[in-house]
């Protein structure tokens, strides 16, 4: 494979970014060919849409919580206004140039739509390092997304794109459209095997520097930092309360131990006095009084200790319950689970007496894995039934999102 070359100058270099060169799609010189989802890219129509390709976003849907490993396009959805959106997908960079190029892949010269742009390393540093290493050691595929101009429908050559049953046909040729985004994928199967990351170059060594002025203007980061600060303050206050309680418990335990020793000494003294002053009832009465007072004091302090221990245990349970609720709200509820699935998880791991964050995380992971396997199985079955290879949501024909034809797998 001989397609690596120096990325041409794409504008002024900025810290916190890395240049990327990526093939968006293969251009079919033989118009009887088509990619896995049935699209045939005609050079004339691709060139007509080059300006939109120069403004494409590089997008990622994360496979992990560390924002490091990409998955697919995200969750395809139609809004109430009938607009296409991809949930759980983020922009990690932008193309700034696009052009038709001829490259040599596995000894075969092929025309492609090539893009050049940048990855935001300051926002997605782990992803950048992962991507750079993977590109050096293997192939990272992608998938281009297109849509109709001005949020309209894609116009196909001769208006031919589906059969009499409304199914998308193989060999359909988008004619009037806009390139919108270019997804970087790792787990999902690409529609076009030539859509891939060609090269990733670090702009400079100051990629870890943080632009404070930019961060202050980023309201999302400011809000997130405020939440982190508030959370840290709460944690510090709880840790301080915990330390104070532990100190007080230790002090009370020490006092009780001393009282027990004092009581033991008094009992010894009483026995001695009783033997020595058997006839001195007044002394015996006074000592008995002191013993009663000491026992009363010990019982009082023991009750205080028990109350503090109970309060400490209650606080620990409350903290665990708070962590569970926050994790359910901030993580589990945003995984795209159905209301029924969320209800089951909430009843079993959030509202129950189980009170285990680890069990909640395990249930979340198990459900993600199960849904992933279910999705893979459904994709396999769909591919067997429809040579189109286009993975669709179950949508009524009235909504008919197929004509938006945002190209993804």
C-alpha positions as a printed Julia matrix, in Angstrom:
409×3 Matrix{Float64}:
   0.0     0.0     0.0
   1.65    3.23   -1.17
  -0.62    6.14   -0.34
   1.39    7.84    2.4
   2.79   11.25    1.56
   3.4    14.52    3.3
   0.17   16.29    4.2
   0.12   19.5     2.22
  -0.07   22.86    3.97
  -3.64   23.32    5.2
  -3.31   26.65    6.95
  -1.64   28.05   10.02
  -0.55   25.48   12.63
  -2.16   25.71   16.03
  -1.18   23.92   19.22
  -3.62   21.34   20.49
  -4.32   19.95   17.02
  -2.93   17.16   14.84
  -3.15   16.99   11.05
  -5.07   14.08    9.57
  -5.37   12.78    6.03
  -8.35   10.51    5.35
 -10.05    8.93    2.34
 -13.78    9.69    2.38
 -14.84    7.28   -0.36
 -13.78    5.4    -3.47
 -14.83    7.01   -6.76
 -16.14    4.35   -9.13
 -14.65    4.59  -12.61
 -16.73    1.53  -13.45
 -20.29    2.72  -12.7
 -21.53   -0.86  -12.55
 -19.63   -1.19   -9.26
 -21.01   -0.12   -5.9
 -19.88   -0.22   -2.3
 -21.27   -2.49    0.42
 -24.33   -0.33    1.06
 -25.21   -0.04   -2.63
 -23.86    3.46   -3.37
 -21.99    4.2    -6.6
 -19.91    7.37   -6.39
 -19.67    9.16   -9.75
 -16.66   11.51  -10.1
 -18.66   14.3   -11.73
 -21.18   14.43   -8.87
 -18.45   14.12   -6.23
 -16.6    17.1    -7.74
 -19.85   19.11   -7.74
 -20.04   18.61   -3.95
 -16.36   19.26   -3.11
 -17.06   22.53   -1.28
 -19.26   20.75    1.26
 -16.57   18.07    1.7
 -14.06   20.77    2.66
 -16.2    21.62    5.67
 -16.93   18.1     6.91
 -16.56   17.21   10.59
 -14.52   14.21   11.69
 -16.92   12.47   14.1
 -16.73    9.6    16.59
 -19.14    7.54   18.66
 -17.2     6.22   21.67
 -16.91    2.52   22.44
 -15.45    3.2    25.91
 -15.91    5.71   28.72
 -12.37    7.03   28.32
 -13.15    8.71   24.96
 -10.31    6.75   23.39
 -11.65    3.98   21.12
 -14.17    4.83   18.34
 -17.18    2.68   17.5
 -19.54    3.81   14.72
 -21.67    6.78   13.55
 -23.77    6.93   16.72
 -27.49    6.31   17.15
 -29.47    7.33   14.06
 -32.69    9.17   14.89
 -35.34   11.43   13.38
 -36.36   14.47   15.42
 -39.96   15.64   15.81
 -39.25   18.07   12.95
 -38.2    15.21   10.69
 -34.5    16.12   10.8
 -31.82   13.43   10.91
 -29.52   13.35   13.93
 -26.87   11.03   15.34
 -27.04   10.73   19.12
 -24.01    9.8    21.22
 -21.66   11.11   18.55
 -19.12   13.91   18.95
 -17.02   16.1    16.66
 -13.29   15.43   17.17
 -11.96   17.55   14.31
 -12.65   19.22   10.98
 -11.68   18.83    7.35
 -10.28   21.98    5.75
  -9.57   20.63    2.28
 -10.96   17.92   -0.01
  -9.99   16.88   -3.52
 -10.17   14.01   -5.99
  -6.92   12.08   -5.92
  -5.48    8.9    -7.4
  -3.77    6.61   -4.9
  -2.2     3.2    -5.07
  -3.64    0.64   -2.68
  -2.39   -2.94   -2.69
  -0.79   -2.31   -6.06
  -3.99   -0.96   -7.65
  -4.41    2.69   -8.63
  -7.77    3.98   -7.49
  -9.52    7.34   -7.58
 -10.73    8.55   -4.2
 -12.13   11.6    -2.46
  -9.27   12.64   -0.16
  -9.72   14.95    2.83
  -7.2    16.8     4.94
  -7.85   18.51    8.24
  -7.09   18.24   11.92
  -7.94   16.3    15.08
  -8.44   18.26   18.3
  -5.79   16.72   20.57
  -6.5    19.17   23.36
 -10.04   17.83   23.77
  -9.41   14.19   22.79
  -5.77   13.52   23.62
  -6.2     9.8    24.43
  -8.04    9.28   21.15
  -5.3    11.08   19.19
  -2.53    8.91   20.63
  -4.6     5.76   20.11
  -5.4     6.72   16.51
  -1.82    7.62   15.65
  -0.51    4.29   16.96
  -3.26    2.24   15.28
  -2.73    3.94   11.91
   0.98    3.14   12.12
   0.29   -0.51   12.93
  -2.82   -1.27   10.89
  -5.9     0.17    9.16
  -8.56    2.37   10.75
 -11.67    2.6     8.59
 -14.32    5.26    8.35
 -17.66    6.01    6.75
 -18.81    9.17    5.03
 -22.2    10.76    5.73
 -24.17   12.73    3.14
 -27.53   14.46    3.09
 -29.69   16.52    0.77
 -28.89   20.18    0.25
 -30.64   22.64    2.56
 -31.91   19.73    4.7
 -33.83   18.4     1.72
 -33.71   14.98    0.1
 -30.74   13.58   -1.79
 -31.3    13.79   -5.54
 -30.24   10.64   -7.37
 -29.3    10.23  -11.02
 -32.51    9.78  -13.04
 -34.31    9.8    -9.67
 -33.61    6.05   -9.37
 -32.8     4.9    -5.85
 -35.43    2.36   -4.72
 -37.47   -0.54   -6.04
 -41.24   -0.89   -6.21
 -41.34   -2.01   -2.57
 -39.48    1.05   -1.3
 -36.16   -0.76   -0.72
 -32.94    1.06   -1.62
 -31.35   -0.48   -4.71
 -27.72   -1.31   -5.43
 -25.95    1.02   -7.85
 -27.93    4.14   -6.91
 -25.92    7.28   -7.72
 -26.24   10.39   -5.51
 -26.21   13.41   -7.82
 -27.14   16.51   -5.82
 -26.15   16.34   -2.16
 -23.82   17.65    0.53
 -21.05   15.79    2.32
 -21.79   16.4     6.01
 -19.53   14.31    8.26
 -16.82   11.66    8.11
 -17.0     9.05   10.88
 -13.85    7.36   12.2
 -14.75    3.8    13.19
 -13.06    0.79   14.77
 -15.63   -1.84   15.82
 -18.31   -1.31   13.16
 -17.99   -2.68    9.61
 -17.47    0.07    6.99
 -19.6     0.39    3.87
 -16.52    1.37    1.84
 -13.29   -0.55    2.53
 -11.26    2.27    1.0
 -12.65    4.85    3.44
  -9.77    4.94    5.9
  -7.37    7.15    7.85
  -4.2     7.56    5.78
  -1.99    9.58    8.08
  -1.94   11.4    11.42
   0.79   13.98   12.12
   1.38   15.95   15.31
   1.56   19.67   14.57
   4.0    20.5    17.39
   5.21   19.29   20.76
   3.02   21.69   22.71
  -0.14   19.61   22.18
  -0.64   19.21   25.92
  -0.74   22.98   26.53
  -4.1    24.25   27.69
  -5.47   27.45   26.17
  -6.95   29.19   29.21
  -8.6    31.95   27.18
 -10.33   29.35   24.99
 -11.44   27.37   28.01
 -12.92   30.45   29.67
 -14.96   31.1    26.54
 -16.2    27.53   26.44
 -19.32   27.59   28.59
 -19.59   23.82   28.59
 -16.11   23.46   30.09
 -16.75   26.25   32.6
 -19.93   24.54   33.74
 -18.19   21.17   33.92
 -15.32   22.65   35.93
 -17.84   24.22   38.3
 -19.54   20.87   38.79
 -16.19   19.21   39.43
 -15.25   21.92   41.93
 -18.59   21.58   43.73
 -18.24   17.82   43.81
 -14.71   18.05   45.16
 -15.9    20.46   47.85
 -18.64   18.05   48.86
 -16.19   15.15   48.94
 -13.7    17.18   51.01
 -16.45   18.15   53.46
 -17.55   14.53   53.8
 -13.95   13.42   54.29
 -13.5    16.09   56.94
 -16.7    14.97   58.73
 -15.53   11.37   58.51
 -12.14   12.29   60.0
 -13.8    14.26   62.82
 -16.14   11.37   63.6
 -13.29    8.88   63.62
 -11.28   11.16   65.92
 -14.23   11.53   68.29
 -14.9     7.78   68.27
 -11.24    7.11   69.07
 -11.34    9.65   71.88
 -14.52    8.16   73.35
 -13.12    4.64   73.12
 -10.0     5.82   74.96
 -12.13    7.5    77.65
 -14.24    4.39   78.09
 -11.1     2.28   78.38
  -9.76    4.65   81.04
 -13.1     4.6    82.86
 -13.06    0.83   82.86
  -9.58    0.86   84.35
 -10.66    3.47   86.86
 -13.72    1.42   87.73
 -11.56   -1.67   88.16
  -9.23    0.29   90.42
 -12.17    1.61   92.42
 -13.58   -1.88   92.81
 -10.18   -3.06   94.04
 -10.0    -0.12   96.39
 -13.51   -0.88   97.63
 -12.64   -4.44   98.36
  -9.53   -3.31  100.2
 -11.48   -0.73  102.19
 -14.19   -3.23  102.93
 -11.65   -5.61  104.36
  -9.78   -2.92  106.26
 -12.75   -0.88  107.37
 -15.43   -3.46  107.64
 -17.09   -1.5   110.37
 -16.85    1.83  108.57
 -20.18    1.77  106.69
 -19.92    5.42  105.78
 -16.75    4.82  103.74
 -18.36    1.83  102.07
 -21.45    3.86  101.17
 -19.35    6.65   99.66
 -17.33    4.23   97.57
 -20.49    2.54   96.36
 -21.83    5.92   95.34
 -18.69    6.63   93.32
 -19.0     3.23   91.64
 -22.61    3.96   90.68
 -21.6     7.33   89.25
 -18.75    5.79   87.3
 -21.03    3.08   85.89
 -23.61    5.7    84.95
 -20.94    7.81   83.22
 -19.64    4.74   81.4
 -23.14    3.77   80.22
 -23.75    7.32   79.01
 -20.49    7.42   77.06
 -21.12    3.93   75.69
 -24.53    5.09   74.43
 -22.89    8.14   72.78
 -20.33    5.89   71.14
 -23.03    3.55   69.82
 -24.99    6.54   68.46
 -21.91    7.89   66.72
 -21.13    4.5    65.22
 -24.71    4.23   63.96
 -24.55    7.74   62.5
 -21.24    6.95   60.81
 -22.71    3.79   59.28
 -25.8     5.7    58.15
 -23.63    8.4    56.53
 -21.6     5.79   54.71
 -24.77    4.16   53.36
 -26.13    7.59   52.36
 -22.9     8.39   50.5
 -23.04    5.06   48.67
 -26.7     5.67   47.76
 -25.78    9.16   46.46
 -23.0     7.72   44.31
 -25.39    5.08   42.93
 -28.05    7.68   42.06
 -25.49    9.99   40.41
 -23.99    7.12   38.4
 -27.45    5.99   37.29
 -28.34    9.55   36.2
 -25.03   10.47   34.57
 -24.08    7.14   33.0
 -26.7     4.38   32.91
 -29.61    6.6    31.84
 -27.52    7.94   28.94
 -26.6     4.57   27.43
 -29.68    4.52   25.21
 -31.46    1.8    27.17
 -35.23    1.5    26.88
 -37.52    2.8    29.62
 -38.31   -0.78   30.59
 -34.63   -1.67   30.89
 -33.91    1.48   32.92
 -36.89    0.7    35.19
 -35.61   -2.82   35.89
 -32.08   -1.58   36.63
 -33.4     1.23   38.84
 -35.66   -1.05   40.88
 -33.01   -3.73   41.32
 -29.86   -1.7    41.87
 -30.85    1.9    42.73
 -34.08    1.78   44.76
 -33.4    -1.57   46.45
 -31.49   -2.26   49.65
 -28.63   -3.83   47.66
 -26.74   -0.5    47.81
 -23.82   -1.62   45.63
 -22.29    0.66   42.99
 -20.19   -2.24   41.65
 -23.32   -4.33   41.05
 -24.95   -1.39   39.2
 -21.87   -0.96   36.99
 -21.78   -4.7    36.3
 -25.48   -4.68   35.33
 -24.85   -1.72   33.02
 -21.87   -3.46   31.38
 -23.77   -6.75   31.0
 -26.67   -4.96   29.3
 -24.34   -3.03   26.94
 -22.65   -6.29   25.92
 -26.02   -8.04   25.47
 -27.4    -5.2    23.33
 -24.21   -5.13   21.3
 -24.48   -8.87   20.61
 -28.16   -8.45   19.79
 -27.3    -5.63   17.37
 -24.61   -7.78   15.7
 -27.08  -10.65   15.35
 -29.74   -8.35   13.89
 -27.21   -6.87   11.46
 -26.22  -10.36   10.34
 -29.83  -11.39    9.81
 -30.63   -8.17    7.96
 -27.63   -8.57    5.67
 -28.77  -12.1     4.82
 -32.22  -10.82    3.87
 -31.26   -7.59    2.08
 -28.18   -7.33   -0.1
 -28.4    -3.58    0.4
 -26.23   -3.93    3.51
 -27.71   -0.67    4.9
 -28.55   -0.96    8.57
 -31.88    0.76    9.26
 -33.84    1.67   12.32
 -37.34    0.28   12.43
 -39.28    3.25   11.1
 -42.74    3.51    9.61
 -42.93    4.09    5.88
 -44.61    7.41    6.6
 -41.37    8.66    8.17
 -39.27    7.0     5.4
 -35.82    8.07    6.6
 -34.15    5.98    3.87
 -34.13    8.95    1.47
 -31.96   10.97    3.89
 -29.4     8.29    3.01
 -26.81    9.37    5.59
 -24.21    6.77    4.63
 -23.2     4.72    7.65
 -22.96    1.15    8.9
